Amino acid sequence: MSDLAGLFTLKNKIGTKRNCSLTTLLFPASFSLLSLNVGSPSSPFSGRQRRETGDRLISSQCFPDFVEFGGSPELDSSHLSTSETLCGTQSTKGPEQSKNLTVLCGSSTVRLVSSGKFNNEVVVLVKAATEEDLDFQRNMVITCPEFMT
């Protein structure tokens, strides 16, 4: 993503095992989740209980399908320095009604990981992070360790 803002839908259908990523072109981003339908709708999850799978930590309740938001110091999004995972079903009426996630890293990524067992779809508004996105009352903020040095 080279534009400073955009509305994106990441999705896949049952039977298709696929990962789909959107990465900002070397700028920190603010993500507004507008719609989430990922994995089993019976166990929505947005907390911090995680388990290690390979080189990543993900929620055991979200496995095998989830949405990952995170960042890395450069364009390589294969190993995110920091991340949060979500799954389940959620819908909002607009970005002003949801708590945004601000990722303070060189590049920011939203990734849909799909096993092919579910119809998955996430709609997210992505924009370059501004000073107002650092308001902890309105936003969750995560930072890359490398971004602070």
DSSP file (Angstrom, degrees, kcal/mol; ACC not computed):
  #  RESIDUE AA STRUCTURE BP1 BP2  ACC     N-H-->O    O-->H-N    N-H-->O    O-->H-N    TCO  KAPPA ALPHA  PHI   PSI    X-CA   Y-CA   Z-CA
    1    1 A M              0   0    0      0, 0.0    24,-2.4     0, 0.0     5,-0.0   0.000 360.0 360.0 360.0 115.7    0.0    0.0    0.0
    2    2 A S        +     0   0    0     22,-0.2     2,-0.1     3,-0.1    22,-0.1   0.659 360.0  88.6-103.3 -20.5    1.6    3.2   -1.1
    3    3 A D  S    S-     0   0    0      1,-0.1    22,-0.2     2,-0.0     3,-0.1  -0.394  81.9-125.7 -70.7 157.4   -1.4    5.5   -0.7
    4    4 A L  S    S+     0   0    0      1,-0.1   124,-2.6   123,-0.1     2,-0.3   0.515  88.4  19.7 -85.2  -4.3   -1.8    7.1    2.8
    5    5 A A  E     +A  127   0A   0    122,-0.3     2,-0.3    24,-0.0   122,-0.2  -0.979  65.7 148.8-159.3 151.4   -5.4    5.8    3.2
    6    6 A G  E     -A  126   0A   0    120,-2.3   120,-3.0    -2,-0.3     2,-0.5  -0.928  38.7-120.1-177.3 156.2   -7.7    3.2    1.8
    7    7 A L  E     -A  125   0A   0     -2,-0.3     2,-0.4   118,-0.2   118,-0.2  -0.925  38.5-175.7-106.0 127.9  -10.6    0.9    2.5
    8    8 A F  E     -A  124   0A   0    116,-2.7   116,-2.7    -2,-0.5     2,-0.5  -0.954  21.1-158.4-132.3 144.6   -9.7   -2.8    2.0
    9    9 A T  E     -A  123   0A   0     -2,-0.4     2,-0.5   114,-0.2   114,-0.2  -0.990   9.1-170.6-119.3 123.5  -11.6   -6.2    2.1
   10   10 A L  E     +A  122   0A   0    112,-2.6   112,-2.5    -2,-0.5     2,-0.3  -0.962  25.0 149.7-110.5 127.4   -9.5   -9.3    2.6
   11   11 A K  E     -A  121   0A   0     -2,-0.5     2,-0.3   110,-0.2   110,-0.2  -0.987  25.0-176.0-154.3 162.5  -11.5  -12.5    2.1
   12   12 A N  E     -A  120   0A   0    108,-2.1   108,-1.7    -2,-0.3     2,-0.2  -0.963  22.4-122.9-152.2 165.8  -11.5  -16.2    1.1
   13   13 A K    >   -     0   0    0     -2,-0.3     3,-1.8   106,-0.2   105,-0.2  -0.707  41.3 -78.6-110.8 161.3  -14.0  -19.0    0.6
   14   14 A I  T 3  S+     0   0    0      1,-0.2   103,-0.2    -2,-0.2    -1,-0.1  -0.292 117.2  33.2 -54.0 137.5  -14.3  -22.4    2.1
   15   15 A G  T 3  S+     0   0    0    101,-3.4     2,-0.6     1,-0.1    -1,-0.2   0.304  94.9 100.8  96.7  -8.1  -12.0  -24.8    0.4
   16   16 A T    <   -     0   0    0     -3,-1.8     2,-0.6   102,-0.2   100,-0.3  -0.926  55.6-159.8-115.7 110.9   -9.2  -22.3   -0.3
   17   17 A K        +     0   0    0     -2,-0.6     2,-0.3    98,-0.2    98,-0.2  -0.795  37.1 141.9 -87.6 119.1   -6.2  -22.3    2.1
   18   18 A R  E     -F  114   0B   0     96,-1.3    96,-2.3    -2,-0.6     2,-0.4  -0.997  45.4-145.0-159.8 148.0   -4.6  -18.9    1.7
   19   19 A N  E     -F  113   0B   0     -2,-0.3     2,-0.4    94,-0.2    94,-0.2  -0.970  19.8-170.4-113.0 135.9   -2.8  -16.0    3.5
   20   20 A C  E     -F  112   0B   0     92,-2.3    92,-2.9    -2,-0.4     2,-0.4  -0.991   6.3-174.1-130.3 124.0   -3.5  -12.5    2.2
   21   21 A S  E     -F  111   0B   0     -2,-0.4     2,-0.4    90,-0.2    90,-0.2  -0.911  16.6-165.1-123.3 145.9   -1.5   -9.6    3.5
   22   22 A L  E     -F  110   0B   0     88,-2.4    88,-2.2    -2,-0.4     2,-0.4  -0.996  17.0-174.2-124.9 123.2   -1.6   -5.8    3.0
   23   23 A T  E     -F  109   0B   0     -2,-0.4    86,-0.2    86,-0.2     2,-0.1  -0.961  22.7-124.9-123.0 134.1    1.5   -3.9    4.1
   24   24 A T        -     0   0    0     84,-2.9     2,-1.6    -2,-0.4   -22,-0.2  -0.451  32.3-109.8 -72.6 150.0    2.0   -0.1    4.2
   25   25 A L  S    S-     0   0    0    -24,-2.4    -1,-0.1   -22,-0.2    82,-0.1  -0.615  80.7 -48.1 -87.1  82.9    4.9    1.2    2.3
   26   26 A L  S    S+     0   0    0     -2,-1.6    81,-0.3     1,-0.2    -1,-0.2   0.883 109.2 105.2  58.2  48.8    7.3    2.3    5.1
   27   27 A F  S    S-     0   0    0     81,-0.1    81,-0.6    -3,-0.1    -1,-0.2  -0.972  72.5-108.1-149.7 145.3    4.9    4.3    7.3
   28   28 A P        -     0   0    0      0, 0.0   101,-2.1     0, 0.0     2,-0.3  -0.377  44.2-154.4 -64.1 148.4    3.2    3.6   10.7
   29   29 A A  E     -CB 103 128A   0     74,-1.4    74,-3.0    99,-0.3     2,-0.5  -0.880  20.4-140.9-131.3 158.8   -0.6    3.0   10.3
   30   30 A S  E     -CB 102 127A   0     97,-3.0    97,-1.9    -2,-0.3     2,-0.5  -0.983  22.5-156.0-114.2 128.7   -3.9    3.2   12.1
   31   31 A F  E     -CB 101 126A   0     70,-3.3    70,-2.4    -2,-0.5     2,-0.6  -0.910   7.5-166.6-109.0 129.7   -6.3    0.4   11.4
   32   32 A S  E     - B   0 125A   0     93,-2.6    93,-2.7    -2,-0.5     2,-0.7  -0.966  16.7-144.7-112.4 113.8  -10.1    0.7   11.9
   33   33 A L  E     + B   0 124A   0     -2,-0.6    91,-0.2    66,-0.3    61,-0.2  -0.690  25.6 170.3 -80.6 115.6  -11.9   -2.6   11.9
   34   34 A L  E     +     0   0A   0     89,-2.5    58,-2.2    -2,-0.7     2,-0.3   0.772  66.7   5.7 -96.8 -31.8  -15.2   -2.2   10.2
   35   35 A S  E     -DB  91 123A   0     88,-1.6    88,-2.5    56,-0.2     2,-0.4  -0.977  58.9-173.5-155.4 140.0  -16.3   -5.8    9.8
   36   36 A L  E     +DB  90 122A   0     54,-3.1    54,-2.6    -2,-0.3    86,-0.2  -0.984  17.0 156.4-139.0 123.9  -14.8   -9.2   11.0
   37   37 A N  E     +DB  89 121A   0     84,-2.4    84,-2.1    -2,-0.4     2,-0.4  -0.677  28.3 144.6-143.4  84.5  -16.1  -12.6   10.1
   38   38 A V  E     -D   88   0A   0     50,-2.7    50,-3.5    82,-0.2    82,-0.1  -0.988  54.4 -23.6-133.7 127.4  -13.1  -15.0   10.5
   39   39 A G  S    S-     0   0    0     -2,-0.4    80,-0.1    48,-0.2    27,-0.1  -0.349 114.0  -1.9  75.4-154.9  -13.0  -18.5   11.8
   40   40 A S    >   -     0   0    0     25,-0.2     3,-1.3     1,-0.2    -2,-0.1  -0.577  56.6-152.7 -74.5 122.0  -15.7  -20.0   14.0
   41   41 A P  T 3  S+     0   0    0      0, 0.0    48,-0.3     0, 0.0    -1,-0.2   0.672  89.7  70.8 -68.5 -14.0  -18.4  -17.5   14.8
   42   42 A S  T 3  S+     0   0    0      1,-0.2    -3,-0.0    46,-0.1    -2,-0.0   0.628 101.3  42.1 -79.3 -12.0  -19.2  -19.4   18.0
   43   43 A S  S <  S-     0   0    0     -3,-1.3    -1,-0.2    18,-0.1    -3,-0.1  -0.505  73.3-176.1-134.0  69.3  -15.9  -18.4   19.7
   44   44 A P        -     0   0    0      0, 0.0     2,-0.4     0, 0.0    44,-0.3  -0.362  11.9-176.1 -63.2 144.6  -15.1  -14.7   19.1
   45   45 A F  B     +I   87   0C   0     42,-1.7    42,-1.7     1,-0.1    14,-0.1  -0.996  31.9 150.9-147.5 135.6  -11.8  -13.7   20.5
   46   46 A S        +     0   0    0     -2,-0.4    -1,-0.1    40,-0.2    40,-0.1   0.064  51.8 101.7-148.9  28.7   -9.8  -10.5   20.9
   47   47 A G  S    S-     0   0    0      2,-0.1    38,-0.3    37,-0.0    12,-0.1   0.003  79.3 -98.5 -99.5-154.7   -7.8  -11.1   24.0
   48   48 A R  S    S+     0   0    0     36,-0.1     2,-0.5     2,-0.1    -3,-0.0   0.305  70.2 123.5-118.5   8.7   -4.2  -12.0   24.8
   49   49 A Q        +     0   0    0     10,-0.0    12,-0.3     2,-0.0    11,-0.3  -0.616  44.1 168.7 -70.3 121.3   -4.3  -15.8   25.5
   50   50 A R        -     0   0    0     -2,-0.5     2,-0.3     9,-0.3     9,-0.3  -0.881  28.8-159.8-135.6 161.3   -1.8  -17.1   22.9
   51   51 A R  E     -J   58   0D   0      7,-3.7     7,-3.0    -2,-0.3     2,-0.4  -0.973  30.5-107.4-137.8 156.6    0.1  -20.2   22.0
   52   52 A E  E     +J   57   0D   0     -2,-0.3     2,-0.4     5,-0.2     5,-0.2  -0.693  32.7 175.2 -88.0 131.1    3.2  -20.7   19.9
   53   53 A T  E >   -J   56   0D   0      3,-3.0     3,-1.6    -2,-0.4     2,-0.4  -0.920  67.3 -46.9-133.0 107.3    2.9  -22.2   16.4
   54   54 A G  T 3  S-     0   0    0     -2,-0.4    -2,-0.0     1,-0.2     0, 0.0  -0.578 123.8 -20.0  69.3-122.1    6.1  -22.2   14.5
   55   55 A D  T 3  S+     0   0    0     -2,-0.4     2,-0.3    -3,-0.1    -1,-0.2   0.253 125.1  74.1-103.9  12.2    7.7  -18.8   14.8
   56   56 A R  E <   -J   53   0D   0     -3,-1.6    -3,-3.0    23,-0.0     2,-0.5  -0.906  68.4-135.1-127.2 154.0    4.5  -16.9   15.8
   57   57 A L  E     +J   52   0D   0     -2,-0.3     2,-0.3    -5,-0.2    -5,-0.2  -0.927  34.6 166.2-101.8 125.9    2.3  -16.6   18.8
   58   58 A I  E     -J   51   0D   0     -7,-3.0    -7,-3.7    -2,-0.5     2,-0.1  -0.939  43.6 -87.4-135.2 161.2   -1.4  -16.7   18.1
   59   59 A S    >>  -     0   0    0     -2,-0.3     4,-1.1    -9,-0.3     3,-0.6  -0.439  26.6-141.1 -65.6 134.4   -4.5  -17.2   20.2
   60   60 A S  T 34 S+     0   0    0    -11,-0.3    -1,-0.2     1,-0.2   -10,-0.1   0.789 105.1  55.6 -66.8 -25.6   -5.4  -20.8   20.7
   61   61 A Q  T 34 S+     0   0    0    -12,-0.3    -1,-0.2     1,-0.2   -18,-0.1   0.726 108.0  48.5 -77.0 -21.5   -9.1  -19.9   20.3
   62   62 A C  T X4 S+     0   0    0     -3,-0.6     3,-0.7     2,-0.1    -2,-0.2   0.675  87.5 144.8 -90.2 -19.0   -8.3  -18.3   16.9
   63   63 A F  T 3<  +     0   0    0     -4,-1.1     3,-0.0     1,-0.3    24,-0.0  -0.424  62.8  13.7 -65.4 134.2   -6.4  -21.2   15.4
   64   64 A P  T 3  S+     0   0    0      0, 0.0     2,-0.4     0, 0.0    -1,-0.3  -0.999 128.9  38.3 -98.2  -6.9   -6.4  -22.1   12.5
   65   65 A D  S <  S+     0   0    0     -3,-0.7     2,-0.3    49,-0.1    49,-0.2  -0.880  71.6 134.6-109.2 134.1   -8.1  -18.9   11.0
   66   66 A F  E     -G  113   0B   0     47,-1.8    47,-2.9    -2,-0.4     2,-0.4  -0.984  48.5-116.4-163.2 166.5   -7.3  -15.4   12.2
   67   67 A V  E     -GH 112  86B   0     19,-2.8    19,-2.3    -2,-0.3     2,-0.5  -0.959  29.6-159.6-110.9 133.5   -6.6  -11.8   11.3
   68   68 A E  E     -GH 111  85B   0     43,-2.9    43,-2.8    -2,-0.4     2,-0.4  -0.959   7.6-170.4-118.3 129.0   -3.2  -10.5   12.4
   69   69 A F  E     +GH 110  84B   0     15,-2.8    15,-2.5    -2,-0.5     2,-0.3  -0.961  34.1 113.1-113.0 133.5   -2.3   -6.8   12.7
   70   70 A G  E     -GH 109  83B   0     39,-2.5    39,-3.2    -2,-0.4     2,-0.3  -0.944  43.0-121.2-173.2-165.4    1.3   -5.9   13.3
   71   71 A G  E     -GH 108  82B   0     11,-1.9    10,-2.2    -2,-0.3    11,-1.3  -0.980   5.3-159.9-156.5 165.6    4.4   -4.3   12.0
   72   72 A S  E     -G  107   0B   0     35,-2.0    35,-2.4    -2,-0.3     8,-0.1  -0.958  36.3-111.7-145.1 159.7    8.1   -4.7   11.2
   73   73 A P  S    S+     0   0    0      0, 0.0     2,-0.2     0, 0.0    35,-0.1   0.774 100.0  21.9 -68.0 -24.3   10.9   -2.2   10.8
   74   74 A E  S    S-     0   0    0      2,-0.3    -2,-0.2    32,-0.1    33,-0.2  -0.523 102.3 -78.5-127.2-166.5   11.2   -2.7    7.1
   75   75 A L  S    S+     0   0    0     -2,-0.2     2,-0.7    31,-0.1    33,-0.0   0.678  93.0 105.3 -73.7 -18.3    9.0   -4.0    4.2
   76   76 A D        +     0   0    0      1,-0.2     3,-0.3     2,-0.1    -2,-0.3  -0.512  41.6 174.6 -68.4 110.0    9.4   -7.7    5.0
   77   77 A S        +     0   0    0     -2,-0.7     3,-0.3     1,-0.2    -1,-0.2   0.316  55.1  94.4-100.0   8.6    6.1   -8.7    6.7
   78   78 A S  S    S+     0   0    0      1,-0.3     2,-0.5     2,-0.0    -1,-0.2   0.818  95.1  33.6 -70.2 -28.6    7.0  -12.4    7.0
   79   79 A H  S    S-     0   0    0     -3,-0.3     2,-0.3   -23,-0.0    -1,-0.3  -0.855  82.5-158.2-127.7  95.2    8.2  -11.9   10.5
   80   80 A L        -     0   0    0     -2,-0.5    -8,-0.2    -3,-0.3     3,-0.1  -0.556  10.7-148.6 -75.6 133.9    6.2   -9.2   12.3
   81   81 A S  S    S+     0   0    0    -10,-2.2     2,-0.3    -2,-0.3    -9,-0.2   0.810  84.3  10.6 -70.4 -30.7    8.1   -7.6   15.3
   82   82 A T  E    S+H   71   0B   0    -11,-1.3   -11,-1.9    60,-0.1     2,-0.3  -0.991  76.2 163.6-147.2 147.6    4.8   -7.0   17.1
   83   83 A S  E     -H   70   0B   0     -2,-0.3     2,-0.3   -13,-0.2   -13,-0.2  -0.997  25.9-150.1-162.1 162.4    1.2   -8.2   16.5
   84   84 A E  E     -H   69   0B   0    -15,-2.5   -15,-2.8    -2,-0.3     2,-0.3  -0.979  20.8-148.3-131.9 144.3   -2.3   -8.7   17.7
   85   85 A T  E     -H   68   0B   0     -2,-0.3     2,-0.3   -38,-0.3   -17,-0.2  -0.887  14.1-179.2-117.8 149.7   -4.7  -11.4   16.5
   86   86 A L  E     +H   67   0B   0    -19,-2.3   -19,-2.8    -2,-0.3     2,-0.3  -0.965   6.4 162.8-138.7 154.7   -8.5  -11.4   16.2
   87   87 A C  B     +I   45   0C   0    -42,-1.7   -42,-1.7    -2,-0.3     2,-0.3  -0.946  37.1  57.5-157.5 175.6  -11.1  -13.9   15.1
   88   88 A G  E    S-D   38   0A   0    -50,-3.5   -50,-2.7    -2,-0.3     2,-0.4  -0.693  88.5 -45.3 100.1-153.6  -14.9  -14.4   15.3
   89   89 A T  E     +D   37   0A   0    -48,-0.3     2,-0.3    -2,-0.3   -52,-0.2  -0.977  58.3 151.6-127.1 131.5  -17.6  -12.0   14.2
   90   90 A Q  E     -D   36   0A   0    -54,-2.6   -54,-3.1    -2,-0.4     2,-0.3  -0.973  13.7-176.4-155.9 141.8  -17.8   -8.3   14.8
   91   91 A S  E     -D   35   0A   0     -2,-0.3     2,-0.3   -56,-0.2   -56,-0.2  -0.998   2.4-172.5-142.2 142.3  -19.4   -5.4   12.9
   92   92 A T        -     0   0    0    -58,-2.2     6,-0.1    -2,-0.3    -2,-0.0  -0.869  30.3-127.8-127.6 163.6  -19.4   -1.6   13.5
   93   93 A K  S    S-     0   0    0     -2,-0.3   -59,-0.1     1,-0.3     3,-0.1   0.598  84.2 -27.4 -87.2 -11.5  -21.2    1.2   11.9
   94   94 A G    >   -     0   0    0    -61,-0.2     3,-1.8     1,-0.1     4,-0.4  -0.922  68.7 -86.1 171.9 165.7  -18.1    3.2   11.2
   95   95 A P  G >  S+     0   0    0      0, 0.0     3,-0.8     0, 0.0   -62,-0.1   0.766 118.7  63.4 -62.9 -25.5  -14.5    3.9   12.3
   96   96 A E  G 3  S+     0   0    0      1,-0.2     4,-0.1   -64,-0.1   -64,-0.0   0.672 102.0  51.6 -73.2 -14.2  -15.6    6.5   14.8
   97   97 A Q  G <  S+     0   0    0     -3,-1.8     2,-0.3     2,-0.1    -1,-0.2   0.481 103.2  66.1 -99.7  -4.0  -17.5    3.9   16.8
   98   98 A S  S <  S-     0   0    0     -3,-0.8     2,-0.5    -4,-0.4   -64,-0.0  -0.830  86.2-109.4-117.9 156.6  -14.7    1.3   17.1
   99   99 A K        -     0   0    0     -2,-0.3   -66,-0.3    40,-0.1    40,-0.2  -0.726  40.9-140.1 -81.2 126.4  -11.4    1.4   19.0
  100  100 A N  E     - e   0 139A   0     38,-1.3    40,-3.2    -2,-0.5     2,-0.5  -0.389   1.5-131.4 -85.5 163.1   -8.6    1.6   16.4
  101  101 A L  E     -Ce  31 140A   0    -70,-2.4   -70,-3.3    38,-0.2     2,-0.5  -0.978  17.7-161.9-115.9 121.4   -5.3   -0.1   16.4
  102  102 A T  E     -Ce  30 141A   0     38,-3.3    40,-2.7    -2,-0.5     2,-0.6  -0.907   1.3-161.0-105.3 127.8   -2.2    2.0   15.8
  103  103 A V  E     -Ce  29 142A   0    -74,-3.0   -74,-1.4    -2,-0.5     2,-1.3  -0.927   2.3-161.8-112.6 110.0    1.0    0.2   14.8
  104  104 A L  E     + e   0 143A   0     38,-3.0    40,-2.1    -2,-0.6     2,-0.3  -0.677  48.3 112.4 -94.5  83.2    4.1    2.3   15.3
  105  105 A C  S    S-     0   0    0     -2,-1.3     3,-0.1    38,-0.2    -2,-0.1  -0.894  83.2 -98.1-141.2 168.4    6.6    0.4   13.0
  106  106 A G  S    S+     0   0    0     -2,-0.3     2,-0.3     1,-0.2   -32,-0.1   0.905 113.4  12.5 -56.7 -42.6    8.4    1.2    9.8
  107  107 A S  E    S- G   0  72B   0    -35,-2.4   -35,-2.0   -81,-0.3     2,-0.3  -0.982  75.2-148.4-134.1 147.1    5.7   -0.8    8.0
  108  108 A S  E     - G   0  71B   0    -81,-0.6   -84,-2.9    -2,-0.3     2,-0.4  -0.900  14.3-164.8-118.4 146.9    2.3   -2.0    9.2
  109  109 A T  E     -FG  23  70B   0    -39,-3.2   -39,-2.5    -2,-0.3     2,-0.4  -0.978  18.5-165.4-135.4 141.6    0.5   -5.1    8.1
  110  110 A V  E     -FG  22  69B   0    -88,-2.2   -88,-2.4    -2,-0.4     2,-0.4  -0.999  23.2-174.8-118.0 129.6   -2.9   -6.7    8.2
  111  111 A R  E     -FG  21  68B   0    -43,-2.8   -43,-2.9    -2,-0.4     2,-0.6  -0.988  19.2-153.5-131.8 129.7   -2.9  -10.4    7.3
  112  112 A L  E     -FG  20  67B   0    -92,-2.9   -92,-2.3    -2,-0.4     2,-0.6  -0.911  13.0-163.9 -98.8 119.7   -5.8  -12.8    6.9
  113  113 A V  E     -FG  19  66B   0    -47,-2.9   -47,-1.8    -2,-0.6     2,-0.4  -0.931  12.3-175.4-107.0 118.6   -4.7  -16.4    7.6
  114  114 A S  E     -F   18   0B   0    -96,-2.3   -96,-1.3    -2,-0.6   -49,-0.1  -0.958  26.2-167.9-124.4 130.1   -7.2  -18.9    6.2
  115  115 A S        -     0   0    0     -2,-0.4   -98,-0.2   -98,-0.2    -1,-0.1   0.622  50.0-113.3 -84.2 -15.9   -7.3  -22.7    6.6
  116  116 A G  S    S+     0   0    0   -100,-0.3  -101,-3.4     2,-0.2   -99,-0.1   0.399  94.8 103.7  92.8  -0.7  -10.0  -23.2    4.0
  117  117 A K  S    S+     0   0    0   -103,-0.2     2,-0.3  -102,-0.1  -103,-0.1   0.631  81.1  34.7 -86.7 -14.9  -12.4  -24.4    6.6
  118  118 A F  S    S-     0   0    0   -105,-0.2     2,-0.7  -102,-0.1    -2,-0.2  -0.932  81.4-110.4-136.6 156.5  -14.4  -21.2    6.8
  119  119 A N        -     0   0    0     -2,-0.3     2,-0.4  -106,-0.1  -106,-0.2  -0.839  48.7-168.5 -80.6 117.2  -15.7  -18.3    4.7
  120  120 A N  E     +A   12   0A   0   -108,-1.7  -108,-2.1    -2,-0.7     2,-0.3  -0.885  17.0 164.7-115.6 142.1  -13.5  -15.5    6.0
  121  121 A E  E     -AB  11  37A   0    -84,-2.1   -84,-2.4    -2,-0.4     2,-0.4  -0.943   9.1-179.5-155.7 135.0  -13.8  -11.7    5.5
  122  122 A V  E     -AB  10  36A   0   -112,-2.5  -112,-2.6    -2,-0.3     2,-0.5  -1.000   9.7-161.2-133.6 134.5  -12.4   -8.7    7.1
  123  123 A V  E     +AB   9  35A   0    -88,-2.5   -89,-2.5    -2,-0.4   -88,-1.6  -0.973  20.0 173.7-116.2 125.7  -13.0   -5.1    6.1
  124  124 A V  E     -AB   8  33A   0   -116,-2.7  -116,-2.7    -2,-0.5     2,-0.6  -0.993  29.8-142.2-138.7 137.8  -10.5   -2.5    7.4
  125  125 A L  E     -AB   7  32A   0    -93,-2.7   -93,-2.6    -2,-0.4     2,-0.4  -0.887  26.2-166.7 -95.0 124.3   -9.9    1.2    6.9
  126  126 A V  E     +AB   6  31A   0   -120,-3.0  -120,-2.3    -2,-0.6     2,-0.3  -0.941  14.6 160.3-116.8 132.5   -6.1    1.8    6.8
  127  127 A K  E     -AB   5  30A   0    -97,-1.9   -97,-3.0    -2,-0.4  -122,-0.3  -0.984  47.7 -86.1-146.2 158.1   -4.5    5.2    7.1
  128  128 A A  E     - B   0  29A   0   -124,-2.6   -99,-0.3    -2,-0.3     2,-0.1  -0.426  56.3-107.5 -61.0 134.2   -1.2    6.8    8.0
  129  129 A A        -     0   0    0   -101,-2.1     2,-0.2   -26,-0.2    -1,-0.1  -0.390  39.7-170.9 -67.6 140.4   -1.0    7.2   11.7
  130  130 A T    >   -     0   0    0     -2,-0.1     3,-1.1    -3,-0.1     4,-0.2  -0.680  42.0 -90.8-120.6 177.5   -1.2   10.8   13.1
  131  131 A E  G >  S+     0   0    0      1,-0.3     3,-1.7    -2,-0.2     4,-0.1   0.855 124.1  59.4 -59.9 -36.1   -0.7   12.3   16.5
  132  132 A E  G >  S+     0   0    0      1,-0.3     3,-1.3     2,-0.2    -1,-0.3   0.742  93.5  66.9 -66.9 -21.2   -4.4   11.8   17.4
  133  133 A D  G <  S+     0   0    0     -3,-1.1    -1,-0.3     1,-0.2    -2,-0.2   0.535  87.6  69.1 -74.9  -5.4   -3.9    8.1   16.8
  134  134 A L  G <   +     0   0    0     -3,-1.7     2,-0.8    -4,-0.2    -1,-0.2   0.375  67.5 117.3 -91.3   3.2   -1.7    8.0   19.9
  135  135 A D    X>  -     0   0    0     -3,-1.3     4,-1.9     1,-0.2     3,-1.1  -0.633  52.9-160.4 -73.3 107.5   -4.6    8.8   22.2
  136  136 A F  T 34 S+     0   0    0     -2,-0.8    -1,-0.2     1,-0.3     5,-0.1   0.670  86.7  63.0 -68.2 -17.3   -4.8    5.6   24.4
  137  137 A Q  T 34 S+     0   0    0      1,-0.2    -1,-0.3     3,-0.0     3,-0.1   0.818 118.1  26.1 -72.6 -30.9   -8.4    6.4   25.3
  138  138 A R  T <4 S+     0   0    0     -3,-1.1   -38,-1.3    -6,-0.2     2,-0.3   0.585 125.0  41.4-107.3 -14.7   -9.5    6.0   21.7
  139  139 A N  E  <  -e  100   0A   0     -4,-1.9     2,-0.5   -40,-0.2   -38,-0.2  -0.966  65.3-131.8-139.2 148.8   -6.8    3.6   20.3
  140  140 A M  E     -e  101   0A   0    -40,-3.2   -38,-3.3    -2,-0.3     2,-0.5  -0.886  33.4-159.2 -92.6 131.5   -4.8    0.6   21.1
  141  141 A V  E     -e  102   0A   0     -2,-0.5     2,-0.4   -40,-0.2   -38,-0.2  -0.957  13.5-178.8-120.8 126.6   -1.1    1.4   20.3
  142  142 A I  E     -e  103   0A   0    -40,-2.7   -38,-3.0    -2,-0.5     2,-0.4  -0.948  10.7-158.0-121.6 148.0    1.6   -1.2   19.7
  143  143 A T  E     -e  104   0A   0     -2,-0.4   -38,-0.2   -40,-0.2   -72,-0.1  -0.962  17.7-124.6-129.9 139.3    5.2   -0.4   18.9
  144  144 A C    >>  -     0   0    0    -40,-2.1     3,-0.9    -2,-0.4     4,-0.8  -0.618  23.7-131.3 -73.8 137.4    8.1   -2.2   17.2
  145  145 A P  G >4 S+     0   0    0      0, 0.0     3,-0.7     0, 0.0     4,-0.4   0.880 109.6  53.8 -56.6 -36.9   11.1   -2.4   19.5
  146  146 A E  G >4 S+     0   0    0      1,-0.2     3,-0.6     2,-0.2   -41,-0.1   0.741  98.2  64.5 -70.0 -23.0   13.2   -1.2   16.6
  147  147 A F  G <4 S+     0   0    0     -3,-0.9    -1,-0.2     1,-0.2   -42,-0.1   0.771  97.2  56.3 -71.9 -25.5   11.0    1.9   16.1
  148  148 A M  G <<        0   0    0     -4,-0.8    -1,-0.2    -3,-0.7    -2,-0.2   0.667 360.0 360.0 -82.1 -17.2   11.9    3.3   19.6
  149  149 A T    <         0   0    0     -3,-0.6    -1,-0.2    -4,-0.4    -2,-0.1   0.472 360.0 360.0 -86.7 360.0   15.7    3.3   19.0
